[in-house]
């Protein structure tokens, strides 16, 4: 199997790219190594969680590499594995200043493949490693997107925001409206005195 061609950036108006398919038995048996660099636009489920600006995703990429191998445990049968490494900087919205913050992610995962869903369900409970179902048309890009979604930071923020953070809880118009409104307890007190 040949290494997938390098991908090129495209505008968000274009349709989603075709899935990046791997023949898992062939990749693992040949201990093949594949790598690539995809624009963030190739991961449409990820985009809603990223900073919303015209330029936020334009030049950002997800760099990935996959190494296939076959491992045979003592007294067992050969098992297909892939090792996936990901590196990216995701443009997210800082929860302090609401500006763009680049969140670096470097991920390293290993997956063991089994013949079918039933086996995967049985073995997944007892296994430390992730279990996937082998396929000759395995969608690598979908797996990459799943892993990135699970690793998104819950509260992205700058260590030090580039702009001073406005900590006021209200603006001047709101404060003025409060001072003009009569205090409810004062109104009740004056009613009691008058009666």
PERAKA-V871448 format. One line per field, one symbol per residue. phi: phi as a letter, one per 40 degrees, with the letter a starting at -180 (. if undefined). burial: I if it has 9 or more other ideal C-beta (glycine too) atoms within 8 Angstrom, else O. A space follows every 50 residues. Layout:
# PERAKA-V871448
phi->???
burial->???
This chain:
# PERAKA-V871448
phi->.ccdcccbcacccccccccccbcddcccccfcbbaabbcdccbcccdccc ccacbdbdbcbbcbabbcabbbcdgbccbcbbbbbbaabccbccccbgcc bcbcbbbabbbbbbcaccccccccccccccbbccacbccccccdcdcccc cdccbcaccbccbdcccccaccccccccccccccccccccccccc
burial->OOOOOOIOOOOOOOOOIOOIOIIIIIIIIOIIOIIIIIIIIIIOOIIOOI IOOOOIIOOIIIIIIIIIIIOOOOOOOOIIIIIIIIIIOIIIIIOOIOII IOIOIOIOIIIIIIOOOOIIOOIIOOIOOIIIIIOOOIIIIOIIIOIIIO OIOOOIIIOOIOOOOOOOOOOOOOIOOOOOOOOOOOIOOOOOOOO
